[in-house]
Amino acid sequence: MAEIQAMVQSVNHLKDSFLKVNRQRLARTHDYLNTEQSHFLELLPLLFHINYPHLPGYVSDQVVTGVSQYSPGFGALQAVKSLFPNTHLERRASHQMDIYSLFCMGSSGSIAYTRKATLT
């Protein structure tokens, strides 16, 4: 039993470390983006999460939606207001979270990300 608890603690530590590095990467990426690019980066997970009819990417109510453990933050809501001023998001009942995670690939998803990488 002690071995299982140690393994669980180890996995939780690795998960927490990964999430911390990921938050740092995302913050560093935002530092190098202009306003429109930053809005897009904030808005992207929200589009996967809600699949709202008046926002880009909507196909039907039958597509996979809901990003697990995601809740739109202030930046995402401000991006919606800025880019789609006539759209008013409604609170909806909780639904199944079909998407476990979203990942940023390429230079912005790496530790070696630099401003030069953003501009090329």
VMD Tcl script that builds the backbone (N, CA, C; Angstrom):
set m [mol new atoms 360]
animate dup $m
set s [atomselect $m all]
$s set {name element resname resid chain x y z} {
  {N N MET 1 A 0.816 -1.195 0.000}
  {CA C MET 1 A 0.000 0.000 0.000}
  {C C MET 1 A 0.867 1.270 0.000}
  {N N ALA 2 A 1.960 1.239 0.734}
  {CA C ALA 2 A 2.857 2.392 0.794}
  {C C ALA 2 A 3.490 2.659 -0.569}
  {N N GLU 3 A 3.758 1.592 -1.333}
  {CA C GLU 3 A 4.330 1.749 -2.671}
  {C C GLU 3 A 3.352 2.455 -3.604}
  {N N ILE 4 A 2.088 2.097 -3.502}
  {CA C ILE 4 A 1.065 2.727 -4.344}
  {C C ILE 4 A 0.933 4.207 -3.997}
  {N N GLN 5 A 0.932 4.521 -2.705}
  {CA C GLN 5 A 0.843 5.918 -2.286}
  {C C GLN 5 A 2.053 6.713 -2.777}
  {N N ALA 6 A 3.226 6.114 -2.727}
  {CA C ALA 6 A 4.432 6.783 -3.215}
  {C C ALA 6 A 4.349 7.026 -4.715}
  {N N MET 7 A 3.818 6.038 -5.455}
  {CA C MET 7 A 3.659 6.202 -6.896}
  {C C MET 7 A 2.658 7.303 -7.210}
  {N N VAL 8 A 1.570 7.344 -6.475}
  {CA C VAL 8 A 0.549 8.377 -6.687}
  {C C VAL 8 A 1.141 9.752 -6.393}
  {N N GLN 9 A 1.899 9.869 -5.322}
  {CA C GLN 9 A 2.546 11.138 -4.998}
  {C C GLN 9 A 3.525 11.552 -6.083}
  {N N SER 10 A 4.259 10.582 -6.603}
  {CA C SER 10 A 5.218 10.866 -7.666}
  {C C SER 10 A 4.515 11.349 -8.933}
  {N N VAL 11 A 3.447 10.679 -9.309}
  {CA C VAL 11 A 2.675 11.083 -10.493}
  {C C VAL 11 A 2.078 12.471 -10.285}
  {N N ASN 12 A 1.531 12.729 -9.114}
  {CA C ASN 12 A 0.962 14.048 -8.825}
  {C C ASN 12 A 2.020 15.137 -8.870}
  {N N HIS 13 A 3.221 14.829 -8.370}
  {CA C HIS 13 A 4.320 15.793 -8.420}
  {C C HIS 13 A 4.708 16.093 -9.872}
  {N N LEU 14 A 4.809 15.048 -10.696}
  {CA C LEU 14 A 5.139 15.240 -12.110}
  {C C LEU 14 A 4.059 16.058 -12.817}
  {N N LYS 15 A 2.808 15.760 -12.523}
  {CA C LYS 15 A 1.693 16.500 -13.131}
  {C C LYS 15 A 1.754 17.973 -12.735}
  {N N ASP 16 A 1.969 18.237 -11.443}
  {CA C ASP 16 A 2.053 19.626 -10.976}
  {C C ASP 16 A 3.226 20.360 -11.623}
  {N N SER 17 A 4.355 19.677 -11.763}
  {CA C SER 17 A 5.528 20.284 -12.405}
  {C C SER 17 A 5.244 20.593 -13.862}
  {N N PHE 18 A 4.615 19.659 -14.562}
  {CA C PHE 18 A 4.259 19.870 -15.959}
  {C C PHE 18 A 3.329 21.068 -16.101}
  {N N LEU 19 A 2.299 21.141 -15.263}
  {CA C LEU 19 A 1.349 22.242 -15.352}
  {C C LEU 19 A 2.006 23.582 -15.036}
  {N N LYS 20 A 2.940 23.597 -14.101}
  {CA C LYS 20 A 3.650 24.831 -13.775}
  {C C LYS 20 A 4.480 25.313 -14.966}
  {N N VAL 21 A 5.235 24.411 -15.575}
  {CA C VAL 21 A 6.034 24.770 -16.755}
  {C C VAL 21 A 5.119 25.226 -17.879}
  {N N ASN 22 A 3.992 24.552 -18.049}
  {CA C ASN 22 A 3.052 24.918 -19.106}
  {C C ASN 22 A 2.498 26.328 -18.891}
  {N N ARG 23 A 2.148 26.669 -17.642}
  {CA C ARG 23 A 1.660 28.034 -17.347}
  {C C ARG 23 A 2.740 29.065 -17.668}
  {N N GLN 24 A 3.994 28.732 -17.351}
  {CA C GLN 24 A 5.099 29.652 -17.649}
  {C C GLN 24 A 5.280 29.825 -19.152}
  {N N ARG 25 A 5.181 28.755 -19.901}
  {CA C ARG 25 A 5.296 28.833 -21.371}
  {C C ARG 25 A 4.191 29.715 -21.942}
  {N N LEU 26 A 2.983 29.507 -21.455}
  {CA C LEU 26 A 1.853 30.279 -21.951}
  {C C LEU 26 A 2.021 31.765 -21.626}
  {N N ALA 27 A 2.460 32.064 -20.426}
  {CA C ALA 27 A 2.690 33.462 -20.042}
  {C C ALA 27 A 3.784 34.083 -20.903}
  {N N ARG 28 A 4.857 33.342 -21.142}
  {CA C ARG 28 A 5.954 33.837 -21.980}
  {C C ARG 28 A 5.474 34.075 -23.412}
  {N N THR 29 A 4.644 33.189 -23.908}
  {CA C THR 29 A 4.096 33.352 -25.252}
  {C C THR 29 A 3.259 34.620 -25.336}
  {N N HIS 30 A 2.394 34.843 -24.346}
  {CA C HIS 30 A 1.559 36.048 -24.337}
  {C C HIS 30 A 2.401 37.317 -24.319}
  {N N ASP 31 A 3.550 37.277 -23.658}
  {CA C ASP 31 A 4.416 38.458 -23.587}
  {C C ASP 31 A 4.878 38.916 -24.967}
  {N N TYR 32 A 4.974 38.011 -25.925}
  {CA C TYR 32 A 5.507 38.324 -27.245}
  {C C TYR 32 A 4.437 38.557 -28.306}
  {N N LEU 33 A 3.178 38.414 -27.952}
  {CA C LEU 33 A 2.109 38.539 -28.941}
  {C C LEU 33 A 1.511 39.932 -28.940}
  {N N ASN 34 A 1.014 40.335 -30.114}
  {CA C ASN 34 A 0.269 41.591 -30.146}
  {C C ASN 34 A -1.147 41.313 -29.628}
  {N N THR 35 A -1.967 42.329 -29.516}
  {CA C THR 35 A -3.289 42.193 -28.913}
  {C C THR 35 A -4.156 41.179 -29.639}
  {N N GLU 36 A -4.190 41.236 -30.965}
  {CA C GLU 36 A -5.026 40.319 -31.732}
  {C C GLU 36 A -4.573 38.862 -31.559}
  {N N GLN 37 A -3.263 38.658 -31.583}
  {CA C GLN 37 A -2.730 37.305 -31.404}
  {C C GLN 37 A -3.027 36.780 -30.001}
  {N N SER 38 A -2.904 37.642 -29.024}
  {CA C SER 38 A -3.186 37.251 -27.646}
  {C C SER 38 A -4.664 36.903 -27.469}
  {N N HIS 39 A -5.539 37.703 -28.090}
  {CA C HIS 39 A -6.974 37.399 -28.047}
  {C C HIS 39 A -7.250 36.020 -28.645}
  {N N PHE 40 A -6.610 35.735 -29.767}
  {CA C PHE 40 A -6.809 34.438 -30.415}
  {C C PHE 40 A -6.387 33.296 -29.495}
  {N N LEU 41 A -5.224 33.440 -28.869}
  {CA C LEU 41 A -4.727 32.395 -27.982}
  {C C LEU 41 A -5.652 32.198 -26.781}
  {N N GLU 42 A -6.229 33.262 -26.278}
  {CA C GLU 42 A -7.179 33.171 -25.167}
  {C C GLU 42 A -8.503 32.545 -25.613}
  {N N LEU 43 A -8.918 32.877 -26.828}
  {CA C LEU 43 A -10.219 32.460 -27.331}
  {C C LEU 43 A -10.255 31.000 -27.778}
  {N N LEU 44 A -9.156 30.476 -28.249}
  {CA C LEU 44 A -9.131 29.135 -28.824}
  {C C LEU 44 A -9.695 28.044 -27.906}
  {N N PRO 45 A -9.253 27.936 -26.654}
  {CA C PRO 45 A -9.834 26.880 -25.814}
  {C C PRO 45 A -11.329 27.082 -25.561}
  {N N LEU 46 A -11.758 28.341 -25.497}
  {CA C LEU 46 A -13.179 28.624 -25.295}
  {C C LEU 46 A -14.012 28.113 -26.466}
  {N N LEU 47 A -13.488 28.253 -27.680}
  {CA C LEU 47 A -14.213 27.771 -28.860}
  {C C LEU 47 A -14.373 26.253 -28.831}
  {N N PHE 48 A -13.376 25.544 -28.355}
  {CA C PHE 48 A -13.485 24.092 -28.208}
  {C C PHE 48 A -14.405 23.717 -27.046}
  {N N HIS 49 A -14.442 24.565 -26.051}
  {CA C HIS 49 A -15.195 24.268 -24.841}
  {C C HIS 49 A -16.708 24.414 -25.020}
  {N N ILE 50 A -17.133 25.485 -25.699}
  {CA C ILE 50 A -18.575 25.758 -25.720}
  {C C ILE 50 A -19.266 25.500 -27.054}
  {N N ASN 51 A -18.561 25.562 -28.182}
  {CA C ASN 51 A -19.188 25.336 -29.485}
  {C C ASN 51 A -20.466 26.163 -29.638}
  {N N TYR 52 A -20.328 27.452 -29.461}
  {CA C TYR 52 A -21.472 28.363 -29.475}
  {C C TYR 52 A -21.839 28.752 -30.908}
  {N N PRO 53 A -23.131 28.741 -31.256}
  {CA C PRO 53 A -23.556 28.968 -32.642}
  {C C PRO 53 A -23.097 30.288 -33.272}
  {N N HIS 54 A -22.882 31.325 -32.486}
  {CA C HIS 54 A -22.507 32.620 -33.053}
  {C C HIS 54 A -20.999 32.865 -33.077}
  {N N LEU 55 A -20.225 31.833 -32.778}
  {CA C LEU 55 A -18.766 31.970 -32.788}
  {C C LEU 55 A -18.162 31.080 -33.864}
  {N N PRO 56 A -16.951 31.414 -34.323}
  {CA C PRO 56 A -16.299 30.608 -35.372}
  {C C PRO 56 A -16.116 29.145 -34.941}
  {N N GLY 57 A -16.181 28.266 -35.918}
  {CA C GLY 57 A -15.946 26.846 -35.667}
  {C C GLY 57 A -17.190 26.053 -35.356}
  {N N TYR 58 A -18.318 26.723 -35.145}
  {CA C TYR 58 A -19.541 26.005 -34.819}
  {C C TYR 58 A -20.006 25.195 -36.031}
  {N N VAL 59 A -20.339 23.937 -35.797}
  {CA C VAL 59 A -20.862 23.075 -36.853}
  {C C VAL 59 A -22.282 22.653 -36.508}
  {N N SER 60 A -22.434 22.045 -35.352}
  {CA C SER 60 A -23.751 21.617 -34.872}
  {C C SER 60 A -23.654 21.350 -33.383}
  {N N ASP 61 A -24.777 21.058 -32.776}
  {CA C ASP 61 A -24.776 20.718 -31.353}
  {C C ASP 61 A -24.306 19.284 -31.111}
  {N N GLN 62 A -24.022 18.552 -32.174}
  {CA C GLN 62 A -23.648 17.141 -32.058}
  {C C GLN 62 A -22.137 16.903 -32.044}
  {N N VAL 63 A -21.318 17.947 -32.062}
  {CA C VAL 63 A -19.867 17.756 -32.092}
  {C C VAL 63 A -19.304 17.645 -30.677}
  {N N VAL 64 A -18.104 17.106 -30.595}
  {CA C VAL 64 A -17.406 16.956 -29.323}
  {C C VAL 64 A -17.088 18.342 -28.773}
  {N N THR 65 A -17.408 18.578 -27.497}
  {CA C THR 65 A -17.126 19.860 -26.845}
  {C C THR 65 A -16.753 19.631 -25.393}
  {N N GLY 66 A -16.374 20.699 -24.741}
  {CA C GLY 66 A -16.089 20.655 -23.318}
  {C C GLY 66 A -14.669 20.242 -23.021}
  {N N VAL 67 A -13.854 21.193 -22.583}
  {CA C VAL 67 A -12.477 20.907 -22.214}
  {C C VAL 67 A -12.458 20.641 -20.707}
  {N N SER 68 A -12.000 19.468 -20.330}
  {CA C SER 68 A -11.970 19.049 -18.930}
  {C C SER 68 A -11.216 20.048 -18.067}
  {N N GLN 69 A -11.804 20.418 -16.957}
  {CA C GLN 69 A -11.232 21.325 -15.961}
  {C C GLN 69 A -10.908 22.703 -16.523}
  {N N TYR 70 A -11.625 23.116 -17.576}
  {CA C TYR 70 A -11.422 24.448 -18.146}
  {C C TYR 70 A -12.599 25.331 -17.769}
  {N N SER 71 A -12.285 26.518 -17.424}
  {CA C SER 71 A -13.277 27.548 -17.178}
  {C C SER 71 A -12.734 28.818 -17.824}
  {N N PRO 72 A -13.509 29.460 -18.706}
  {CA C PRO 72 A -12.967 30.645 -19.383}
  {C C PRO 72 A -12.614 31.736 -18.380}
  {N N GLY 73 A -11.414 32.245 -18.523}
  {CA C GLY 73 A -10.962 33.315 -17.654}
  {C C GLY 73 A -11.336 34.678 -18.210}
  {N N PHE 74 A -10.919 35.691 -17.506}
  {CA C PHE 74 A -11.208 37.066 -17.897}
  {C C PHE 74 A -10.713 37.364 -19.299}
  {N N GLY 75 A -9.504 36.894 -19.634}
  {CA C GLY 75 A -8.924 37.153 -20.950}
  {C C GLY 75 A -9.761 36.568 -22.074}
  {N N ALA 76 A -10.267 35.353 -21.894}
  {CA C ALA 76 A -11.097 34.720 -22.918}
  {C C ALA 76 A -12.409 35.471 -23.091}
  {N N LEU 77 A -13.010 35.871 -21.991}
  {CA C LEU 77 A -14.283 36.596 -22.074}
  {C C LEU 77 A -14.092 37.977 -22.693}
  {N N GLN 78 A -12.967 38.618 -22.392}
  {CA C GLN 78 A -12.654 39.909 -23.008}
  {C C GLN 78 A -12.398 39.748 -24.503}
  {N N ALA 79 A -11.761 38.649 -24.892}
  {CA C ALA 79 A -11.508 38.393 -26.310}
  {C C ALA 79 A -12.821 38.236 -27.059}
  {N N VAL 80 A -13.774 37.528 -26.481}
  {CA C VAL 80 A -15.091 37.378 -27.119}
  {C C VAL 80 A -15.735 38.747 -27.291}
  {N N LYS 81 A -15.721 39.555 -26.238}
  {CA C LYS 81 A -16.326 40.894 -26.304}
  {C C LYS 81 A -15.636 41.763 -27.349}
  {N N SER 82 A -14.323 41.655 -27.438}
  {CA C SER 82 A -13.560 42.482 -28.371}
  {C C SER 82 A -13.761 42.042 -29.823}
  {N N LEU 83 A -13.679 40.749 -30.076}
  {CA C LEU 83 A -13.745 40.242 -31.449}
  {C C LEU 83 A -15.160 40.030 -31.960}
  {N N PHE 84 A -16.088 39.755 -31.045}
  {CA C PHE 84 A -17.473 39.472 -31.424}
  {C C PHE 84 A -18.414 40.262 -30.517}
  {N N PRO 85 A -18.443 41.595 -30.674}
  {CA C PRO 85 A -19.186 42.458 -29.738}
  {C C PRO 85 A -20.688 42.200 -29.688}
  {N N ASN 86 A -21.258 41.626 -30.724}
  {CA C ASN 86 A -22.702 41.373 -30.721}
  {C C ASN 86 A -23.069 39.995 -30.180}
  {N N THR 87 A -22.070 39.247 -29.705}
  {CA C THR 87 A -22.311 37.913 -29.172}
  {C C THR 87 A -22.355 37.966 -27.660}
  {N N HIS 88 A -23.405 37.413 -27.100}
  {CA C HIS 88 A -23.556 37.349 -25.652}
  {C C HIS 88 A -23.620 35.886 -25.252}
  {N N LEU 89 A -22.616 35.459 -24.533}
  {CA C LEU 89 A -22.565 34.067 -24.113}
  {C C LEU 89 A -23.579 33.830 -23.006}
  {N N GLU 90 A -24.237 32.708 -23.100}
  {CA C GLU 90 A -25.223 32.332 -22.090}
  {C C GLU 90 A -24.635 31.244 -21.214}
  {N N ARG 91 A -25.041 31.249 -19.962}
  {CA C ARG 91 A -24.650 30.139 -19.094}
  {C C ARG 91 A -25.484 28.940 -19.512}
  {N N ARG 92 A -24.800 27.825 -19.674}
  {CA C ARG 92 A -25.487 26.592 -20.040}
  {C C ARG 92 A -25.274 25.565 -18.944}
  {N N ALA 93 A -26.169 24.619 -18.890}
  {CA C ALA 93 A -26.024 23.537 -17.920}
  {C C ALA 93 A -24.746 22.768 -18.219}
  {N N SER 94 A -24.169 22.205 -17.191}
  {CA C SER 94 A -22.960 21.410 -17.377}
  {C C SER 94 A -23.224 20.281 -18.354}
  {N N HIS 95 A -22.249 20.014 -19.178}
  {CA C HIS 95 A -22.352 18.919 -20.117}
  {C C HIS 95 A -21.096 18.070 -20.008}
  {N N GLN 96 A -21.088 16.997 -20.694}
  {CA C GLN 96 A -19.945 16.093 -20.656}
  {C C GLN 96 A -18.708 16.781 -21.207}
  {N N MET 97 A -17.597 16.587 -20.544}
  {CA C MET 97 A -16.332 17.140 -20.992}
  {C C MET 97 A -15.645 16.088 -21.861}
  {N N ASP 98 A -15.727 16.273 -23.166}
  {CA C ASP 98 A -15.212 15.293 -24.117}
  {C C ASP 98 A -13.743 15.491 -24.462}
  {N N ILE 99 A -13.198 16.681 -24.197}
  {CA C ILE 99 A -11.819 16.995 -24.567}
  {C C ILE 99 A -10.983 17.035 -23.290}
  {N N TYR 100 A -9.968 16.184 -23.231}
  {CA C TYR 100 A -9.152 16.106 -22.019}
  {C C TYR 100 A -8.138 17.239 -21.930}
  {N N SER 101 A -7.534 17.608 -23.052}
  {CA C SER 101 A -6.556 18.694 -23.012}
  {C C SER 101 A -6.293 19.243 -24.405}
  {N N LEU 102 A -5.749 20.437 -24.448}
  {CA C LEU 102 A -5.310 21.086 -25.682}
  {C C LEU 102 A -3.835 21.406 -25.522}
  {N N PHE 103 A -3.068 21.255 -26.597}
  {CA C PHE 103 A -1.640 21.511 -26.527}
  {C C PHE 103 A -1.216 22.471 -27.626}
  {N N CYS 104 A -0.269 23.315 -27.296}
  {CA C CYS 104 A 0.326 24.238 -28.253}
  {C C CYS 104 A 1.576 23.566 -28.802}
  {N N MET 105 A 1.632 23.411 -30.104}
  {CA C MET 105 A 2.769 22.737 -30.740}
  {C C MET 105 A 3.679 23.781 -31.394}
  {N N GLY 106 A 4.878 23.393 -31.676}
  {CA C GLY 106 A 5.812 24.284 -32.351}
  {C C GLY 106 A 6.653 25.054 -31.361}
  {N N SER 107 A 7.268 26.127 -31.831}
  {CA C SER 107 A 8.223 26.847 -30.985}
  {C C SER 107 A 7.577 27.427 -29.732}
  {N N SER 108 A 6.328 27.869 -29.810}
  {CA C SER 108 A 5.693 28.435 -28.621}
  {C C SER 108 A 5.403 27.372 -27.571}
  {N N GLY 109 A 5.437 26.094 -27.944}
  {CA C GLY 109 A 5.232 25.022 -26.992}
  {C C GLY 109 A 6.516 24.470 -26.421}
  {N N SER 110 A 7.640 25.113 -26.691}
  {CA C SER 110 A 8.921 24.577 -26.223}
  {C C SER 110 A 9.545 25.482 -25.163}
  {N N ILE 111 A 10.496 24.936 -24.447}
  {CA C ILE 111 A 11.222 25.702 -23.434}
  {C C ILE 111 A 12.100 26.752 -24.092}
  {N N ALA 112 A 12.569 26.484 -25.304}
  {CA C ALA 112 A 13.501 27.373 -25.997}
  {C C ALA 112 A 12.801 28.485 -26.776}
  {N N TYR 113 A 11.564 28.763 -26.462}
  {CA C TYR 113 A 10.791 29.781 -27.163}
  {C C TYR 113 A 11.402 31.163 -26.948}
  {N N THR 114 A 11.539 31.926 -28.023}
  {CA C THR 114 A 12.086 33.280 -27.954}
  {C C THR 114 A 11.230 34.229 -28.777}
  {N N ARG 115 A 11.429 35.508 -28.589}
  {CA C ARG 115 A 10.706 36.515 -29.368}
  {C C ARG 115 A 10.985 36.341 -30.851}
  {N N LYS 116 A 12.220 36.027 -31.212}
  {CA C LYS 116 A 12.573 35.825 -32.619}
  {C C LYS 116 A 11.737 34.713 -33.229}
  {N N ALA 117 A 11.479 33.663 -32.476}
  {CA C ALA 117 A 10.659 32.548 -32.981}
  {C C ALA 117 A 9.240 33.012 -33.286}
  {N N THR 118 A 8.740 33.979 -32.530}
  {CA C THR 118 A 7.394 34.518 -32.745}
  {C C THR 118 A 7.317 35.267 -34.059}
  {N N LEU 119 A 8.366 35.947 -34.406}
  {CA C LEU 119 A 8.352 36.809 -35.573}
  {C C LEU 119 A 8.675 36.103 -36.872}
  {N N THR 120 A 9.110 34.857 -36.806}
  {CA C THR 120 A 9.466 34.152 -38.032}
  {C C THR 120 A 8.412 33.168 -38.424}
}
mol reanalyze $m
mol bondsrecalc $m
mol representation Tube
mol addrep $m
